[in-house]
């Protein structure tokens, strides 16, 4: 019976239409849509976060307004993440298989009902108490970023180094003003998120959002937070996912900073010209004749 019940939950309706951004199917939410459009949608992407999701949801519902909604996107977890999240009065949707954090964020953007969307990780490392502050700040700004100014000891040393490099690149090259573009706690107006036409599937999603927010000229603000110890096993691989973030930063250069793409070619061309001028003159073609 348990297996049969689970199969019924996994089977989506015939009307679930596949789109380029949505997964082919997802488990359907068990909570009826509110009659009043929520002011803010709190989005919690989750993959195998059965240890932390309950604590995060308890804190979220103790903090947010009754006019807000909570949307959990389970990215194909193979533990009890979906079951735990479904025990709370929130909307829960699930990919049939793991597709990456970026895919979960993109699904949430298209399913969110709130005017503004606030994202927070499901591992308990970000302070839920900052969500109302972000929501209030979004009344005057178009993007609000929670900057990790304390709690460095809770970030692995290699990840700290990568964050510093990527932060410098995104702020210097693309002009992103807030100090922490890779944070997992941030909020934006949903309409701007839709206009970004996001494509990242993995952990490069925050970098893509920050870069496109900067190039769209969005009014941004940041608030300081303390980063806490995560609950459960970490999902981010410093080397593999760091490379994905780097690729995200580089692949957007031709679109937003084409002159930087031309610099290597210009440098090689200049070097070739200098070498040609310094090289001794070659013998004329007449010298090659018998």
C-alpha positions, 0 to 999 in steps of 0.5 A: 500500500505504501508503494502504491500511495507513493506512486500516486503522489509521483504521477502528475496530471495529464495537464502538466505541460513540459516547458524549457524551464520547467521539469517535465513533471513535478509532484503537486502541492497539497495546499490550496492556493490562497484567494489573496495574492501574497505580497512575498513568496519565500522560496526554499530550494532543497535537495536531501535536506531532511535534517534541516528543512523542518527547522527552517520551515518552523522558523519561517512560519514563525517569522513571516506575515500571514499574507506571504506564501512559502514554496519548497522546491524539492530537487528530486530528493531521495530522502524524506525531504518531500514528506517533511516539507509536506507536513507544513502548510506550504506549497511543495513541488518536486522534480522527478529527478535531481536537476540542480539548484538553478533548475529548482530556482527557475521552477520556483520563479515561474510558480511563485505568486508573490510580487517579490520572491525571497530565496533562502537555503534549506540547511539552516545556515542563513538567519530566517529573521532577515526575511522580513527585513529583506521584504521591507527593503524590497519596497524601495529597492529591486534587489536585496542581498544578505551579505555574510559579514560574520560566521566565516568559520562556518565556510570551508577555507577553499570555499572562502577563497573561491567566494573572494575571487568570484565576488571580485570578478562579479563586482569589478567586471559586471558592476554588481554593487552589493558585497556578497553576490553568491549569498543564498539569502536574497530577494528580488521583484518577480517580474525582474526575475522573469525578464532575466531569462535565467538558464543556469541549472546548478550552483551558478544561478546566484552568479547569473542573477547578480550579473544580470541584475547589475546589467539591468541596472536594478536598484540594489541594497544589502543587509549584513547577516551572520552565516551559521553552521549548516544542518546536514551534509553539504551539497556544494563541491568546492572544486566542481561547483566552483568551476561551474560558477566560473563558467557562468561568469565567463560565458556571460562576457560576450553578452555584457562585456564583449570588449574583455573577450577581445583583449586576449586576441588584441594582446596576441596580435600586438605580440605578433606585430612586435615579434615581426618588427624585431625579427631579422628580414628574410631573404627575398624570394629571388634567393630561392631560385636556382 
